[in-house]
Amino acid sequence: MPDTAPHFHGKRWKSPNLAIASIAGNIKNHNVFVADLVLRRQKIEESVLKLLRRYKPSIVGLSAMSFQFETSRKIAQLIKAENRDIKTALGGYHATLLYNEISDSDSAEFFDFLVRGEGDLSFNELLDAYEKKLTINNILGISYKVNGKFIHNNPRPLENLHDIRLPARSKRVYRGYKYYGFTLDIIETSRGCTMPCNFCSIDKMYGKSFREYSIDRVMDDIADAKKHGANFIIIADDNFSLNVKRFEDICDAIVESGHNDVRYIIQASSTGIASSENLAEKMAKAGFRIVFLGIENVSKENLKNLKKGNIIEKTKIAVKRLHEQGIMIVGGMIIGHPNDKEENIAENYEFFVGLDIDFFADQILTPYPKTPLREEMIEKGLVTNKYDYSRYNCFWANIRTNYLTPDELQFLRWKYNKKYADYICTTKAFIKNYPAAYYYRTYFMRPYRKLKNRIFRNNLTERELYREDMNRAEEMNKFF
């Protein structure tokens, strides 16, 4: 889907969807093409119609997280308006978590199948059955219609990762994935996470499991991404540092295979990074340049409520070790906890600046579907938007605290981003990795923006500036 959180908009950052490429790589005996609409954000309706008329598909698969569901529904409706005979299948997190709700809603009209859980292998089984006019009621993880009503087959067990083939990158219709000046691609080395965090819905997809691809398969995936032009790779594992010994082995294998000629971004826990004295050095040698670090919050109370434990000291160790190797850190921050006041939120930004965190990944606590956190917050009356999932992208405030309204939360996130705007991209690690970008931002872009604001926005109050920016963010995901 084309929907992204507003802070991921822009021409410099366009990340591929790994799931649809992986499903395509596991389809046998059927023609398949992958069209990632994040590359066609400005021309969604036109692009979808061109694809339908060019490829004349019998089935179109759509993948959506909850905040992307409304767009997927509109695309399915567009497909049906063009040709009612084309079957539509919806997969991804939203279909997996809320299949009953979808089935009982008006949106059910536009979908013929739901693919629940991992679709890598089940979607191919669905295509086989549909093409050969075989029964579908024995395909685990599939929902299908009988007389206009959805029937839900039994859930599908987790797949053996050894059975899943490489993503079909050659089947991509569009090109142009990028991270600033680099060509971007995405791989995974494992699936799942065993951590008890109550704000995350990953366990509804994978359970409390952690499954690993073989290291040889990981090296083959990197080689394939490079063959298709990648020189910057996101590793999409839910928690890459869950098995630290394996993490170190992958670093060694990357070096031995010569794949340290590209750059890597990963998501990791403070606990995992802090647990090894050698890991950060191995990461640097392997080409890891950016780590999304799950710091979350500086408050021990809030960390306890998130089921993260007291990780503050481990965070300090992890940051120190990564920075010693020149690795940049995107600090995951969650604000909007039940007892948050402005001073609590400000403390988090001050803590991040004090640690020289290179980028803020600051998000507002979001009551994602089927999470324990959602039920707790609904019970306390703190969820102010229960069902408009299009705003569940961690940018918009869907909650209040005991002291702050949703709009006050939204404003404070904006306020502290503005306050520290000149700090971002000035850290030692950033300058070491991107000296040209540092000088460009410092001596050209920032002075230019300040001059532009003085000319065009100087008469606006702080609240007017905030509202103007929020209106612009609202417009970014309007595609129809």
N, C-alpha and C positions, 0 to 999 in steps of 0.2 A: 504494500500500500504506500501511497505517497506521503501519508501523514507522518510528521515528526514533531518532537517538542520544539518550541520556537527557538531555543538556544542552539539547535542543530540545523537551522535553516541557513541558507547562503550558498554561494557558488563554490566555497572552498572545501566543503565537507559533504560528500555524498557516499554513503556506505551501502554496500550490497546486502541483499537478503540471502542469508546462507540457507535457510530452510527450503525455499523453492528450488534453489540450485541442487540441493541434496536430493530432494524428491525426484527432480528430473534425472539425476544421475542413477537412480534406482528404478527407472521405468524401462521395461524391456518390451520389444516388439511393437512399440507405438511411437509415432512421430510426436515429439514434444518440443516446445519452445518456451523460453523463460523471458518474461517481460516485467522488469522491475520498474514500477511506476514512480519511484523516487527520482528517476532520471527524466521524468516527463511531468513534473509538478505543475507547470504552467499550461499544459495541454492535455489534461486527463481525458476528457470526453472525446476529443478529436483522436487521440492516440489509441484509445480502446476501440473505437469504431474502425480505425485503419487496420488494427491487428485482426479484428474479426473478419473483415473483408479480404484481407491478404491470406490468412492462414486457414480460414473456414473450419474452426475447431468444432468437434462434437461435444467436448467437455472443457470447461474452463475452471481451473482451480484457483481459489483466492485464499490468501493467508492474512490473518488480522489479529493483532493484539486488541485489547478492549477499547483503547482510545481510537483505534482505526476501524472499528466495526461499522460505524455509520457510513463511512466512505465505501467500505466493501459492499454494504447493502445497496448503495446508490449505483455502484458499478454493476452489481448483479442485476439490478432493475434495468440499467441501460442495455445490458446484454440481452435480457428477455424482450425488451422493446425492439431491438434489432432483429432478433430471431428467437421465437419461443421454443424452438426445437433444440437449441443449445442447452446442455445441462450445466448447472453450476454447482460447484462443491466448495464449501467453506471449511478451512482448517485453521490451526493455530491456537493460541491461548484462549481466545474468547469462545470459540466453538467448543473447546475442551471443557472449560469451566462452566459455561452458561448454556449448554445445549438444550436443556429443558426450557429455559427462558426464551431462547430463540424459537424453539418449536411452537411455543404458545403465543408468539407475537405476530404482528402483521408482517414482519420481515420474513417469516417462513415462506411466504409466497414466492420469493425470488431465489430460493436455494432448493436444489434437488437432493443434495447430499451434505452431510456434515462428517468431517474426518476428525475424530477425537483422539487426543494423544499424539504419539509419534506417527507421522504420515509417510515416512520414507518408503516403507514396504507396503502398507495397507492401500495407498493410493494406486499402486500398480495392480494390486489384486482387484480393486474396484474397476479399473479400466478393462482388465481381462474379462471380468464378469459382465460388464456392460456391453462390450463389443461382441461377446459370444452369446449374449442373451441368457446368461446363467443366473442362478439365484444369488442374491446379495445377502441373504439373511444369515449366512455363516461367516461373513467377513468381520472379524473382531475389530471394534473401534469405529465402525461405520454406522451412520444413521441414514435412513432412506425413507421415501414416502410410499405409502399405500393409501390410495383414494384421497390424496391430498394431505394426509396426516403422517407425521414422522414416526417411524419405528426405530428404536435405538438398540442396536446389537450390543452384546456384552462388551465390556471394556477390553482393550488389547493389552496384553502383558508388555513390559518393556522389551525392546528389541535387543538381540545380541549384536553389539556394535561391530563384531567381526563380519556380519552379514551385510553391512551397509557400505556401498561403493562410494567412490569419490564424487563430489559435486560435479554436475555437467556444466562447467563454465563455458564450453563451446556452444551451448544452446542458448546463451543470452542474446536476446534480440538487440538490446541497446548497449552502448559502451559509454564510459565517462565517470566511473567511480573514482573518487579522488579524496585525498586529504592534503589540503593546501596544494603544493606543487607535485605531490607524489601520486602515483597510481595505486589505488587502494583495493585490497581484496580481504577475504575473511575465511578463516578455517576454525575448526574445533578439534581439541585433543581429548575431550571427555565430556560427559553429560551428567548433570545433577549436582546436588550439594547436600551434605548431611547436617549443616548448621541449623540451629533452631530458630532463626530470625522470624519473628511473627508478622513482619510487614511484607514478606515475599511470598509469591504464589508458585515458585518453581516446583515445590513438592507436589502441586496438583498436576503437573505434567510428568514428573519423573519419580515421585515419591521421595522418601529419604534415602536416595541411592546415589552412588558415585561409580560410574562406569567409564572405563578408559579404553581409548583406541590404542593399538600397538604403536610403539615409537616409529617403527618402519612405515606404518600407514600415515603417521603424522608427517614424516619427511616426504613421502610421496605427495601428500596434499600441498605442502609448501612448494615443492617442485612444480606441481601443476599450476598453482597460483602464479608463480614466477613465469611459467611458460606463457601464461595469458597476460603477462605484462606487469604484474604487481611488483612494486618495490617498497610497499608499506603494507603490512598485514596485521589485521585485528585477529587476535585469538579470542573466540567468543565463549570460552568456557565459563560456566557459572561461578566457579571458584578454582582458578588454575593452581592455586597454592595449597589446595587441600591435601595433596600428597607431595610433600616437599622433596623427598628423595627422587620421585619420578620427574618433578620439575627440573631438578638439577641434571638428571639424565637426559632430558629433552634439550636443555641448554648445551650439554656436551655433544649430543647428536647433531644439533644445528651447526656447531662449529666444525665437527668432523665431516659433515656433508657439504660444507661450503655455503650453507644457507644464511650465514651471518653477513651476507652482502646486501640484505634488505633490513628494514626496521620493523619492530614489532610493538604492538599495543596489547596489554592484557588487563584483566580485572583480577585483583588479588585481595586477600585479607591481611590486615596488619599482623595478626597472629602468625600466619604462615610465613610472611617475609621475615618477621623477627625471630623465628624459630631456628634459623640457620645462619651461621657466620659466613658461609661460603656462597650462599645463593645469589646475593646481589652482584658479586664479582662475576659469577658465571653468567648471570643475565646480561651484564654489560658486554662481555666477550661475545655472547650469542647475538647481540644486536637489539636487545630490548631497550627502547628509548622512552616509553611512556607506560606508567602503571596507574590504572584507576584503583585507588586504595580506599577500601570501605572504612573510613574513619567514623562517619555518621554523626557523632555528636560529642561534645566535650563534657556533658553532664553525666555523672555516674547514674543518676536517677533515670534519665532518658535512655541511656544504654541498657539499663536493667529492664526497662519497659519494652525495649525492642528485642529483648532476649539476646543481646550481643555480649553481655558480660562486661566487666571492667577492662577495656582494652587500651586505655589511654597511654599507659607506660609502654605497652607493646607498639602502639602507633608511633611514639617518639623514637623507639629503636628502629622500626621499619623505615621511617622517613630518613633518619640519619644514615642508615646503611645504603639506601637507594641514592641519596644525594651524594654520598661519598664516591659513588660510581658514575655520577653525572646523569642519572636517570631521572626524568621528570615525573612529577606526581600530579595526577588529577585527584583532588581530595573529594570523596563522596561525603556530602553533608546533608542531613535531614533536619529541617526545622518545622515547627508547628506542633510540638508535643503538648499534651493536655495542660501542663502548668507553665508553658512558655509565655514570658513577657518580652518586651523589646530588649531588655538588658540581657536576657538569656540568649536571644538570637544574636545580638551584637557580640557576645562572648565567643560564639563559635567562629565568627569571621576573624576576630582578634587572635584566636588560637591558631587558625590556619595561617595567618600572616606571620605570627611568631615562629611557626615551624618552616617558613619559606615554602609553603605549598604553592606549586607553580600555577595551577588552575583550580578554580572552584567548580565542582559539580554539585551545586546547591539546589536541593529540591525540597518541595513542601510535602510533608507527610501525606501519603495518599492511601485511602482505604480500598485497596485493590480487592476485586471480587474473591470471595471464598477464603480470605485470609483471617486468622484469629484477630489481628489488629482491627479489621473492619467490624467484626462483631462486637468487640470491646468498645469501640468508639461510638457505634450506633447505640449501644446500651447506655452510654454516658451522655447521649444527645449531642455529640460533637461533630457528627457528619452532617453537613449542610447541603450537599449534593449527593444523593444516593444513587441516582440512575442515569445521569447524563455522562456516560462513560467517555464521550469524546473529549472530556476535560481531564481524564485520568492519565495524564502524561508527565506527572511530577512537576510541571511548571505552574499549573493553576491551583488555587486554593479551593479545595472541596470540603474543608473542615474549618472549625473554629477551635480556639483554645479556651480555657477557663477565663482568659483575660483579653483575648484578641479576636476580632471578627475576621471572616475570610478576607475582606478587602484590606484590613490592616495587615494581615499576614502577607498578602500579595504585595502591598506597598513596601513593607519592610524588606522583603527579598529584593525588590527593585532598588530601594534606597541604598542597601549595603553593596549591591553590585556597582552602583554608580560611585559610591564612596571609594571603592577599591579598584576602580577601572584602570587607574594609572599604575597600580601595583602589578596587575596581571602581565605576564610576559617580561618581567624585569628581574626574575630570580637568576641566581648563578647557573642553575641547571639549564634554564631556557637559553641564556646567553651562550653557554657552552655548545648547545646543540644547534641553535639557530641564530648565530650572530647577525647575519644579514637581516633576518626578520626583526630582530630586536632594534637595530638601528633604523630600519624602515618605519616600524611602529612608533619609535620614540621621537624621531626627528622629522617625520613626514605625516604619518596618519593621525597621530594624536594632536599635533598642532593644527592640522587641517580640520579635524572634527570640532575642535574647540572654536576655531574661527567660524566655521559653518554654524555652530550653535549660537555664537554671539550675534551673528547676522540674522538668523532665521528664528531662533527660539529664545532670545535673550529676555523678551518681555513676558515669558510664560512663568507662572509660579511652579514650585516643585510639584504640587498636585496635578497641575495641568500637563507638565512634562510626563509625569507618571501615566496619566490617562491617555495621552497621545501614544506613548510606547505600548500600552496595553491594547489600544485599538489596533495598532499596527500588527501586534502579535495575533489578535483575533482574526485578522484578515488572511494570515499566512496559510491557514489550512482550509480555506474555502475554495473548493475545486469545481463546484457545479453551480 
